[in-house]
Amino acid sequence: MRRGASAAAAAGVAAALAVAFAQAVDEDAGAVHPFPGVGVLMANGEHWCTASVVDSPKGTVVATAAHCVAPAGEDGEPGEVAHDGREIGDLSFAPAFTGEGPGRQPLGVWKVKAVHVDERWTRWGEDTADYAFLSVEPDEDGRTVQQAVQEAVGGAREAPVPDWTSGYEREVTVVGYPESARNPENRPVSCSTRTAHDEDDPAMLYIGCAGFWTGTSGSPFIADRGGPGSPGHLIGVLSGGDTDVDSTAALFDERARALYERAAQD
């Protein structure tokens, strides 16, 4: 799900901004997903948004956008349904998801146990609070998400550490899953670029990268990434944008940290 996503974008812009589709997991060849901690947030088993593992003591915390998991409030009153009028449904997380149709879940599917969202979102719908932290239950084999991801990449830690005091201008890699209508093989799209203040709302982060269609809400903004074993720092998650090229994110702050710490204790 993606708020304000455009129905069209210029192909030349995509080339100019050097968006690269990440290689999907090849189970038969044993290839490693380049972003194993990033995956699809599902509602009632269907691709709903993007989410990602974030480093935590128990390894059970996932980050996404608030509008993916809770209706926006208005005038101090809670919302009733998601912004598009649909029920959000039962949530689960499939890291490293890929493949046509129902796809493959090489690292399993984890049921969301608890959702932690700032009341600035649930009561007022403030864009600067459009982030959420989820705690997930162990999979059927008793593994936590982080443990599964570590195993998948040969033991290298892949979960970025949250950064609560980041500035607005950072070199980041953003990774997300567009909806299957525009991405039938369900491969994640990634872009490495520099963030800035959004012109329309300077309190929000802005990036210009084509390909971030509906479904990429919640995509992690990862700074200082150095590849496997050097996962970097998570500074925010994709919130919205007027087109698939223009994307915004709410920068993590101390209120985000409080939500994360609650999720980490679940």
Solvent accessible surface area in square Angstrom, and as a share of the most:
residue,aa,sasa,rsa
1,M,11,0.05
2,R,11,0.04
3,R,57,0.21
4,G,52,0.50
5,A,33,0.25
6,S,31,0.20
7,A,86,0.67
8,A,72,0.56
9,A,44,0.34
10,A,60,0.46
11,A,88,0.68
12,G,52,0.50
13,V,55,0.32
14,A,38,0.30
15,A,81,0.63
16,A,84,0.65
17,L,62,0.31
18,A,77,0.60
19,V,31,0.18
20,A,60,0.46
21,F,119,0.50
22,A,9,0.07
23,Q,111,0.49
24,A,13,0.10
25,V,16,0.09
26,D,60,0.31
27,E,90,0.40
28,D,147,0.76
29,A,79,0.61
30,G,57,0.55
31,A,34,0.26
32,V,76,0.44
33,H,5,0.02
34,P,44,0.28
35,F,23,0.10
36,P,1,0.01
37,G,6,0.05
38,V,5,0.03
39,G,0,0.00
40,V,0,0.00
41,L,0,0.00
42,M,16,0.07
43,A,8,0.06
44,N,101,0.52
45,G,51,0.49
46,E,121,0.54
47,H,49,0.22
48,W,13,0.04
49,C,0,0.00
50,T,0,0.00
51,A,0,0.00
52,S,2,0.01
53,V,1,0.01
54,V,0,0.00
55,D,34,0.18
56,S,8,0.05
57,P,120,0.76
58,K,109,0.46
59,G,1,0.01
60,T,14,0.08
61,V,0,0.00
62,V,0,0.00
63,A,1,0.00
64,T,0,0.00
65,A,0,0.00
66,A,0,0.00
67,H,4,0.02
68,C,0,0.00
69,V,14,0.08
70,A,12,0.10
71,P,32,0.20
72,A,42,0.32
73,G,6,0.06
74,E,127,0.57
75,D,115,0.60
76,G,9,0.09
77,E,117,0.52
78,P,95,0.60
79,G,28,0.27
80,E,161,0.72
81,V,57,0.33
82,A,3,0.02
83,H,93,0.41
84,D,63,0.33
85,G,49,0.47
86,R,135,0.49
87,E,126,0.56
88,I,20,0.10
89,G,36,0.34
90,D,99,0.51
91,L,20,0.10
92,S,18,0.12
93,F,0,0.00
94,A,0,0.00
95,P,0,0.00
96,A,1,0.00
97,F,9,0.04
98,T,1,0.01
99,G,12,0.12
100,E,117,0.53
101,G,56,0.54
102,P,120,0.75
103,G,19,0.18
104,R,93,0.34
105,Q,64,0.29
106,P,39,0.25
107,L,17,0.08
108,G,20,0.20
109,V,65,0.37
110,W,1,0.00
111,K,109,0.46
112,V,16,0.09
113,K,102,0.43
114,A,29,0.23
115,V,57,0.33
116,H,20,0.09
117,V,22,0.12
118,D,13,0.07
119,E,104,0.47
120,R,36,0.13
121,W,5,0.02
122,T,37,0.22
123,R,100,0.36
124,W,129,0.45
125,G,22,0.21
126,E,70,0.32
127,D,57,0.30
128,T,39,0.23
129,A,0,0.00
130,D,0,0.00
131,Y,1,0.00
132,A,0,0.00
133,F,0,0.00
134,L,0,0.00
135,S,1,0.00
136,V,2,0.01
137,E,61,0.27
138,P,76,0.48
139,D,16,0.08
140,E,174,0.78
141,D,103,0.53
142,G,52,0.50
143,R,74,0.27
144,T,20,0.12
145,V,0,0.00
146,Q,17,0.08
147,Q,91,0.41
148,A,1,0.01
149,V,1,0.01
150,Q,53,0.23
151,E,105,0.47
152,A,36,0.28
153,V,19,0.11
154,G,75,0.72
155,G,54,0.52
156,A,30,0.23
157,R,98,0.36
158,E,7,0.03
159,A,2,0.01
160,P,7,0.04
161,V,53,0.30
162,P,15,0.10
163,D,27,0.14
164,W,29,0.10
165,T,116,0.68
166,S,12,0.08
167,G,42,0.40
168,Y,54,0.20
169,E,107,0.48
170,R,48,0.17
171,E,107,0.48
172,V,6,0.03
173,T,19,0.11
174,V,0,0.00
175,V,0,0.00
176,G,0,0.00
177,Y,1,0.00
178,P,2,0.01
179,E,58,0.26
180,S,59,0.38
181,A,92,0.71
182,R,107,0.39
183,N,9,0.05
184,P,86,0.54
185,E,72,0.32
186,N,5,0.03
187,R,96,0.35
188,P,0,0.00
189,V,0,0.00
190,S,13,0.09
191,C,3,0.02
192,S,87,0.56
193,T,35,0.20
194,R,123,0.45
195,T,2,0.01
196,A,40,0.31
197,H,89,0.40
198,D,18,0.10
199,E,168,0.75
200,D,126,0.65
201,D,48,0.25
202,P,83,0.52
203,A,46,0.36
204,M,6,0.03
205,L,0,0.00
206,Y,65,0.25
207,I,1,0.00
208,G,18,0.17
209,C,1,0.00
210,A,3,0.02
211,G,12,0.12
212,F,0,0.00
213,W,37,0.13
214,T,43,0.25
215,G,2,0.02
216,T,0,0.00
217,S,0,0.00
218,G,0,0.00
219,S,0,0.00
220,P,0,0.00
221,F,0,0.00
222,I,6,0.03
223,A,0,0.00
224,D,82,0.43
225,R,57,0.21
226,G,58,0.56
227,G,16,0.15
228,P,94,0.59
229,G,46,0.44
230,S,48,0.31
231,P,9,0.05
232,G,10,0.10
233,H,67,0.30
234,L,0,0.00
235,I,0,0.00
236,G,0,0.00
237,V,0,0.00
238,L,0,0.00
239,S,0,0.00
240,G,3,0.03
241,G,15,0.14
242,D,105,0.54
243,T,41,0.24
244,D,2,0.01
245,V,24,0.14
246,D,46,0.24
247,S,0,0.00
248,T,21,0.12
249,A,0,0.00
250,A,1,0.00
251,L,26,0.13
252,F,3,0.01
253,D,47,0.24
254,E,100,0.45
255,R,131,0.48
256,A,0,0.00
257,R,99,0.36
258,A,51,0.39
259,L,6,0.03
260,Y,25,0.09
261,E,75,0.34
262,R,123,0.45
263,A,0,0.00
264,A,12,0.10
265,Q,139,0.62
266,D,57,0.29
